[in-house]
Amino acid sequence: MVVHSHSDYFRSIAFPAVAELALRANKLGTSSVTYEIALFEKGTDEVRAVGEFVQVFVDRATGRPNPAGMNDVMRRGLERILVGQGQSRL
């Protein structure tokens, strides 16, 4: 379940330009993850927009955060895109 989202717009991108997106995890908790997405125009390094959203893994029956957290396969996958401590963020 997405419990928070926001975006910051810096500059437009328009057809026929090609959009490129970058995704990373900024924070990994027991039952939640904070993602950051950046929008670029292909061929440029200038970020056009950034967004952030927080996903909480919930128990389907209760709708509450899953006390067991996310499964190991999901955690290992998210760790691959996790920003290391002290690394800069967009």
Backbone bond lengths (Angstrom), bond angles and torsions (degrees), N, CA, C in turn:
res aa  C-N    CA-C-N  psi(-1)  N-CA   C-N-CA  omega(-1)  CA-C   N-CA-C  phi
1 M - - - 1.432 - - 1.528 107.77 -
2 V 1.334 116.62 133.36 1.460 120.82 175.70 1.525 107.74 -84.49
3 V 1.333 116.14 121.26 1.466 120.72 -176.59 1.530 112.92 -105.98
4 H 1.331 116.93 -12.07 1.465 120.70 179.36 1.520 108.09 -156.70
5 S 1.331 116.35 141.92 1.460 120.60 172.63 1.516 109.68 -154.41
6 H 1.317 115.31 149.50 1.462 120.47 172.93 1.522 108.05 -159.05
7 S 1.329 115.11 162.94 1.460 119.81 176.73 1.521 109.75 -144.15
8 D 1.312 114.69 153.49 1.457 122.49 176.34 1.523 107.45 -123.79
9 Y 1.316 116.35 124.33 1.449 123.89 -177.23 1.522 108.80 -100.15
10 F 1.341 116.71 133.70 1.460 121.01 -179.72 1.524 112.98 -116.81
11 R 1.352 115.55 -40.13 1.461 119.41 -176.46 1.517 108.69 -161.13
12 S 1.322 116.69 148.80 1.464 120.25 -176.63 1.532 112.29 -77.81
13 I 1.299 113.60 164.28 1.459 123.37 171.41 1.521 105.13 -135.71
14 A 1.323 116.74 135.50 1.468 119.53 -173.47 1.525 110.82 -136.52
15 F 1.325 115.45 154.73 1.458 122.67 176.26 1.511 108.75 -56.43
16 P 1.300 119.81 136.32 1.465 129.67 13.37 1.528 114.24 -97.58
17 A 1.326 117.58 15.40 1.469 120.10 178.93 1.532 109.83 -59.01
18 V 1.308 115.26 152.08 1.466 121.54 178.91 1.523 108.37 -104.45
19 A 1.325 115.58 129.55 1.462 121.14 179.79 1.521 109.92 -85.86
20 E 1.325 115.93 140.76 1.465 122.50 171.20 1.518 107.23 -123.36
21 L 1.327 115.98 138.84 1.456 121.84 179.54 1.508 110.06 -117.71
22 A 1.317 115.93 144.74 1.462 122.20 174.37 1.521 107.35 -120.88
23 L 1.315 116.64 139.32 1.464 121.99 -178.76 1.514 109.19 -129.03
24 R 1.321 115.58 137.70 1.461 120.27 172.98 1.517 108.93 -149.48
25 A 1.317 114.66 162.22 1.470 121.29 175.80 1.521 107.03 -101.15
26 N 1.328 116.67 127.36 1.470 121.51 178.97 1.513 112.56 -93.55
27 K 1.332 116.73 -28.29 1.464 120.42 -178.22 1.520 108.59 -149.18
28 L 1.309 115.67 135.58 1.461 121.67 -179.27 1.520 108.24 -125.68
29 G 1.334 115.41 113.92 1.459 120.94 178.34 1.511 110.83 -103.20
30 T 1.305 117.18 -167.07 1.463 121.90 178.86 1.522 111.24 -69.55
31 S 1.335 115.54 -45.80 1.464 119.38 -177.91 1.527 112.20 -126.58
32 S 1.331 117.67 16.83 1.463 119.96 -179.94 1.521 111.30 -144.55
33 V 1.325 114.59 159.34 1.460 121.56 175.84 1.521 108.06 -143.28
34 T 1.340 116.07 140.28 1.457 122.24 175.44 1.519 107.73 -107.15
35 Y 1.327 115.70 119.72 1.463 122.49 -179.72 1.521 109.99 -102.48
36 E 1.334 115.54 152.90 1.453 122.09 170.98 1.525 107.87 -128.57
37 I 1.317 115.51 135.09 1.464 121.89 179.85 1.518 107.60 -122.63
38 A 1.327 116.31 136.33 1.457 120.87 176.10 1.527 108.84 -121.48
39 L 1.318 116.24 139.99 1.459 123.23 178.40 1.516 108.92 -107.77
40 F 1.324 115.51 128.16 1.460 122.64 178.01 1.525 109.20 -126.43
41 E 1.311 116.86 158.57 1.460 121.20 167.29 1.524 106.12 -92.28
42 K 1.325 116.74 130.02 1.462 120.97 -177.52 1.523 110.41 -52.64
43 G 1.337 114.91 132.19 1.459 121.17 178.97 1.520 114.46 92.75
44 T 1.343 117.37 -2.54 1.463 120.07 177.80 1.528 109.61 -125.36
45 D 1.310 115.33 156.13 1.466 120.72 178.09 1.527 112.23 -98.58
46 E 1.310 116.86 -5.96 1.462 121.34 -177.26 1.529 110.17 -76.89
47 V 1.331 115.94 122.79 1.462 120.27 179.36 1.527 108.69 -74.23
48 R 1.329 116.08 134.06 1.458 121.54 -178.30 1.529 111.61 -95.04
49 A 1.325 116.52 -33.03 1.463 121.38 178.53 1.521 108.51 -160.25
50 V 1.316 115.94 152.51 1.462 121.18 173.08 1.520 108.12 -130.83
51 G 1.302 114.77 149.66 1.451 120.42 177.70 1.511 109.95 -140.42
52 E 1.299 115.01 158.79 1.458 120.95 178.33 1.514 107.92 -138.02
53 F 1.318 116.24 141.43 1.455 119.06 171.24 1.517 109.97 -145.43
54 V 1.326 114.52 149.61 1.455 122.48 -178.80 1.521 107.73 -112.10
55 Q 1.316 115.14 124.38 1.461 122.18 177.68 1.522 108.67 -108.75
56 V 1.329 116.28 132.31 1.459 121.96 175.76 1.524 107.55 -114.60
57 F 1.307 116.07 129.84 1.456 121.89 176.97 1.524 107.68 -82.26
58 V 1.324 116.07 117.58 1.457 121.06 -173.53 1.522 111.67 -113.35
59 D 1.326 114.54 157.61 1.456 122.03 172.41 1.529 106.84 -77.82
60 R 1.317 117.73 125.75 1.470 120.82 -176.40 1.525 112.55 -60.86
61 A 1.300 116.59 -36.01 1.471 120.11 -176.23 1.525 112.16 -70.89
62 T 1.330 117.09 -37.84 1.464 120.26 -174.71 1.523 113.41 -103.19
63 G 1.340 117.43 -23.04 1.457 120.78 -175.04 1.511 112.96 74.01
64 R 1.315 117.74 8.25 1.469 123.74 -179.72 1.528 109.17 -99.73
65 P 1.339 118.29 159.22 1.462 119.79 177.26 1.531 110.97 -51.34
66 N 1.306 114.92 136.79 1.458 120.85 -178.48 1.524 109.34 -68.05
67 P 1.343 118.26 118.99 1.470 120.11 -178.47 1.529 112.95 -62.61
68 A 1.331 116.81 -25.55 1.472 120.65 178.29 1.524 111.22 -82.16
69 G 1.321 117.59 -7.21 1.459 121.05 -178.28 1.517 111.26 75.99
70 M 1.310 116.12 -163.70 1.464 121.11 178.74 1.523 109.45 -82.24
71 N 1.322 116.30 159.13 1.467 118.48 -179.63 1.528 110.35 -74.09
72 D 1.326 116.11 162.83 1.466 122.21 -174.60 1.523 113.10 -63.04
73 V 1.325 117.49 -36.32 1.468 120.25 179.61 1.526 110.26 -63.81
74 M 1.326 116.44 -44.68 1.459 121.00 177.86 1.524 110.92 -62.78
75 R 1.320 117.82 -46.17 1.461 121.89 179.98 1.531 111.18 -58.99
76 R 1.321 117.33 -46.28 1.475 119.91 179.87 1.531 111.11 -61.74
77 G 1.324 116.66 -40.26 1.463 119.66 177.54 1.520 111.98 -63.55
78 L 1.322 117.21 -44.39 1.461 121.32 -179.82 1.527 111.84 -67.52
79 E 1.314 117.42 -33.09 1.471 120.32 178.23 1.526 111.28 -62.61
80 R 1.333 117.10 -26.12 1.468 120.84 179.20 1.523 112.12 -68.57
81 I 1.343 117.85 -25.69 1.467 120.60 -179.52 1.529 111.79 -111.78
82 L 1.319 117.08 12.14 1.456 121.95 -179.78 1.522 110.53 -76.08
83 V 1.338 116.67 130.35 1.457 122.46 176.40 1.515 107.56 -70.78
84 G 1.328 117.44 129.89 1.458 120.78 179.93 1.514 111.35 -69.07
85 Q 1.313 116.18 153.97 1.466 121.89 179.66 1.527 108.96 -59.37
86 G 1.314 115.97 131.20 1.454 121.39 178.54 1.529 113.98 89.67
87 Q 1.343 118.87 -10.23 1.445 120.31 177.31 1.522 109.11 -75.55
88 S 1.324 115.19 149.76 1.462 118.20 -179.45 1.515 110.63 -71.63
89 R 1.310 114.83 156.32 1.462 122.86 176.90 1.515 107.81 -117.32
90 L 1.309 117.03 158.51 1.467 120.74 179.93 1.504 111.16 -65.26
